[in-house]
């Protein structure tokens, strides 16, 4: 049992070291990237960020007046394909 307890202790230390590295990386982020990082972390944890009222209005407006889109051929032409 001693070996098992010891390995659990080392695993726990590894997790703590990983978390410290995570915090250190967060501290190095430029301020302009913090919001994007926060949203990505919320995605990873399965929590969804609240959607702002303006965005919901834009989504609803898009559903009422859907775009015809861009033809595949037009996209290929734009990229010279």
CORTADA-V172219 format. One line per field, one symbol per residue. ss: DSSP state (a for helix, b for strand, c for the rest). psi: psi as a letter, one per 20 degrees, with the letter a starting at -180 (. if undefined). burial: + if it has 16 or more other C-alpha atoms within 10 Angstrom, else -. A space follows every 10 residues. Layout:
BEGIN
ss = ???
psi = ???
burial = ???
END
This chain:
BEGIN
ss = caaaaaaaaa aaaaaaaaaa aaaaaaaacc aaaaaaaaaa aaaacccccc ccaaaaaaaa aaaacccccc caaaaaaacc c
psi = hhhghghhgh gghgghgghg gghgghhipq hiiggggggg hhghijppqq pqhgghghgg hhhgmqqiap qghhggghjk .
burial = ---------- ---------- ---------- ---------- ---------- ---------- ---------- ---------- -
END
